[in-house]
């Protein structure tokens, strides 16, 4: 069986969908199209969520002071593990997850 190399790509039909699509007209709740273009109105809840998102983004993911204190306690042997506290925490998480 002989395999011949082809150096050309097959012709592909091109479809221009840009001209066929009309841009949708944005309408206000009253049905009017804004004269000056697009507009958006945010609710108070949306503004609050945006503010909260900014506050969360500005908060560091790691409490560096707490990490430093734990490292020091582990290094000098004063870090105490409380198995009862850990078990209580795990049970509380399970209760919360199960409703």
ZIURSUL-V182998 format. One record per backbone hydrogen bond with DSSP energy under -1.0 kcal/mol. CO is the residue of the C=O (numbers start at 1). NH is the residue of the N-H. Records with the same first field share a line. If there is no record, write none. Layout:
CO = NH ; NH
//
This chain:
17 = 21
28 = 31
32 = 28
43 = 47
44 = 48
45 = 49
46 = 50
47 = 51
48 = 52
49 = 53
50 = 54
51 = 55
52 = 56
53 = 57
54 = 58
62 = 64
63 = 67
64 = 68
65 = 69
66 = 70
67 = 71
68 = 72
69 = 73
70 = 74
71 = 75
72 = 76
73 = 78 ; 79
82 = 86
83 = 87
84 = 88
85 = 89
86 = 90
87 = 91
88 = 92
89 = 93
90 = 94
91 = 95
92 = 96
93 = 97
94 = 98
95 = 99
//
